[in-house]
Amino acid sequence: MSPKIHLAQQPEADEILDRSPLALLTGMLLDQQVPMEWAFTGPYTIAQRLGRDDLDAHEIASYDPDAFAALLSEKPAVHRYPASMAKRIQQLCQYLVDEYDGDPTALWRDVSTGKELLAGLQALPGFGKQKAQIFLALLGKQSGVRPEGWREAAGPYGEQGAYRSAADITGPESLAKVRAHKQEMKRAAKAAK
């Protein structure tokens, strides 16, 4: 069975994103200053280097920081800034361990509104409002996590038929549409200056 999530654009990497909420959160955390596919392949690469089929928040949070940074720095590096991102991933995992006993699904399992879920996502280390809204839209659009008002809480990323972010990517065609939208936004921002 092929994965329903296609953010890494590689079946093995997408499969871990599909079945592991921590992998999906980690991919979202890595999705900055690198191509999206590179970011969302990161969780698979990390799991492989740890010798695991999945990521575990307890294991990552307690991993020696220098060794974890070295793990992410191995060629090919998991991110353009592997040491910095290693620290952020460990902070995210430590937060999940402290607040949710390492279970990321606890973030959304019992929430009743999109606003409540957005607040929980924004509390995560490395997740500002925009990243939290994109992840909320991703959960709603692709994982069936849809508390009342989730689209509104996700802002423009929750709009149906929009091609603004990772939340809208279901394959190569939608990836091209999202890239085109982002390029248009950059052009508009440049023209406004």
C-alpha positions as CSV (number, residue, x, y, z in Angstrom):
1,M,0.0,0.0,0.0
2,S,1.5,3.3,-1.0
3,P,1.5,6.2,1.5
4,K,-1.1,8.9,1.3
5,I,1.3,11.6,2.3
6,H,3.7,12.6,-0.5
7,L,5.8,15.4,1.0
8,A,9.2,13.8,0.6
9,Q,8.4,12.5,-2.9
10,Q,10.1,9.2,-2.0
11,P,8.0,6.2,-1.0
12,E,10.1,5.0,2.0
13,A,10.4,8.5,3.4
14,D,6.7,9.3,2.8
15,E,5.7,6.0,4.5
16,I,7.3,7.0,7.8
17,L,5.6,10.4,7.6
18,D,2.3,8.7,7.0
19,R,2.4,6.4,10.0
20,S,4.5,8.4,12.5
21,P,3.1,11.6,13.9
22,L,6.6,12.4,15.4
23,A,8.2,11.9,12.0
24,L,5.6,14.3,10.4
25,L,6.2,16.9,13.2
26,T,9.9,16.6,12.7
27,G,9.6,17.0,9.0
28,M,7.6,20.1,9.5
29,L,10.2,21.4,12.0
30,L,13.0,20.8,9.4
31,D,10.9,22.6,6.6
32,Q,12.8,25.8,6.6
33,Q,15.7,27.1,4.5
34,V,15.8,23.9,2.5
35,P,13.7,22.3,-0.3
36,M,10.5,20.8,1.2
37,E,11.4,17.3,0.0
38,W,14.8,17.4,1.7
39,A,13.1,18.5,5.0
40,F,10.5,15.8,4.9
41,T,13.0,13.1,4.0
42,G,14.9,14.0,7.2
43,P,12.8,11.9,9.6
44,Y,13.4,8.8,7.5
45,T,17.1,9.5,7.3
46,I,17.3,10.0,11.1
47,A,15.4,6.8,11.8
48,Q,17.7,4.9,9.4
49,R,20.8,6.3,11.1
50,L,19.4,5.3,14.5
51,G,18.8,1.8,13.2
52,R,15.0,2.2,13.8
53,D,11.8,1.9,11.8
54,D,10.4,4.9,13.6
55,L,11.3,7.9,15.7
56,D,10.9,7.9,19.5
57,A,10.7,11.2,21.4
58,H,12.1,9.6,24.6
59,E,15.1,8.2,22.7
60,I,15.8,11.4,20.8
61,A,15.4,13.7,23.8
62,S,17.9,11.7,25.8
63,Y,20.4,11.2,23.0
64,D,23.8,12.8,23.6
65,P,23.5,16.2,21.9
66,D,26.9,16.1,20.2
67,A,26.3,12.6,19.0
68,F,22.9,13.6,17.7
69,A,24.3,16.6,15.9
70,A,27.0,14.3,14.3
71,L,24.2,11.9,13.3
72,L,22.4,14.7,11.4
73,S,25.7,16.0,9.9
74,E,26.7,12.7,8.3
75,K,26.7,13.0,4.5
76,P,24.2,13.6,3.1
77,A,23.3,16.0,5.9
78,V,19.7,16.0,7.1
79,H,19.5,19.8,6.8
80,R,21.6,22.7,5.6
81,Y,22.2,23.5,9.3
82,P,22.4,20.0,10.9
83,A,23.8,20.9,14.3
84,S,21.2,23.7,14.8
85,M,18.3,21.5,13.7
86,A,19.6,18.6,15.8
87,K,19.2,20.9,18.8
88,R,15.7,22.0,17.7
89,I,14.6,18.4,17.2
90,Q,15.8,17.4,20.6
91,Q,14.0,20.4,22.2
92,L,10.8,19.4,20.4
93,C,11.2,15.8,21.6
94,Q,12.0,16.9,25.2
95,Y,8.9,19.1,25.1
96,L,6.8,16.2,23.9
97,V,8.2,14.0,26.6
98,D,7.6,16.6,29.4
99,E,4.1,17.6,28.3
100,Y,2.7,14.5,26.5
101,D,4.8,11.5,27.7
102,G,6.4,11.5,24.2
103,D,3.1,11.0,22.3
104,P,2.6,13.7,19.7
105,T,-1.0,12.6,19.0
106,A,-1.9,13.8,22.5
107,L,-1.6,17.3,21.0
108,W,-4.7,16.8,18.9
109,R,-6.4,13.7,20.3
110,D,-8.7,15.5,22.8
111,V,-8.9,19.0,21.5
112,S,-12.4,20.3,20.7
113,T,-11.5,23.3,18.5
114,G,-9.0,24.3,15.8
115,K,-8.1,27.3,17.9
116,E,-7.2,25.0,20.8
117,L,-5.1,22.8,18.5
118,L,-3.4,25.8,17.0
119,A,-2.4,27.0,20.5
120,G,-0.9,23.6,21.3
121,L,1.1,23.6,18.1
122,Q,2.3,27.1,18.7
123,A,3.6,26.1,22.1
124,L,6.0,23.6,20.4
125,P,9.6,24.6,20.2
126,G,10.4,25.8,16.7
127,F,6.7,26.3,15.7
128,G,5.7,29.9,15.2
129,K,2.2,30.9,14.1
130,Q,2.7,30.2,10.4
131,K,4.4,26.8,10.9
132,A,1.6,25.9,13.4
133,Q,-1.1,26.9,10.9
134,I,0.5,25.0,8.1
135,F,0.8,21.9,10.3
136,L,-2.8,22.3,11.4
137,A,-3.9,22.5,7.8
138,L,-1.8,19.4,7.0
139,L,-3.4,17.5,9.8
140,G,-6.9,18.5,8.6
141,K,-6.4,18.0,4.9
142,Q,-4.3,14.9,4.9
143,S,-4.7,13.1,8.3
144,G,-8.3,13.6,9.1
145,V,-7.7,15.6,12.2
146,R,-10.5,18.1,12.0
147,P,-11.7,19.7,15.3
148,E,-14.4,22.3,15.0
149,G,-13.1,25.4,13.3
150,W,-9.8,23.8,12.1
151,R,-9.9,25.6,8.7
152,E,-10.4,29.0,10.2
153,A,-7.6,28.4,12.8
154,A,-5.3,27.3,10.0
155,G,-5.9,30.7,8.3
156,P,-5.2,30.8,4.5
157,Y,-3.5,27.4,4.7
158,G,-6.8,25.8,5.6
159,E,-8.6,27.0,2.5
160,Q,-9.9,24.2,0.3
161,G,-8.4,24.1,-3.2
162,A,-5.5,26.4,-2.1
163,Y,-1.9,25.4,-3.1
164,R,0.0,27.4,-0.5
165,S,2.0,25.0,1.5
166,A,3.0,21.4,2.4
167,A,-0.6,20.9,3.6
168,D,-1.7,20.9,-0.1
169,I,0.9,18.5,-1.6
170,T,-0.5,15.2,-2.6
171,G,1.9,14.4,-5.5
172,P,4.2,16.0,-8.1
173,E,1.4,18.1,-9.7
174,S,0.3,19.7,-6.5
175,L,4.0,20.2,-5.5
176,A,4.5,22.2,-8.8
177,K,1.4,24.3,-8.0
178,V,2.7,25.1,-4.4
179,R,6.1,26.0,-5.8
180,A,4.5,28.3,-8.4
181,H,2.4,30.0,-5.7
182,K,5.5,30.5,-3.5
183,Q,7.4,32.0,-6.4
184,E,4.5,34.3,-7.2
185,M,4.5,35.4,-3.5
186,K,8.3,36.1,-3.7
187,R,7.8,38.1,-6.9
188,A,5.0,40.2,-5.3
189,A,7.0,40.8,-2.2
190,K,10.0,41.9,-4.3
191,A,7.8,44.2,-6.4
192,A,6.3,45.8,-3.2
193,K,9.8,46.9,-2.0
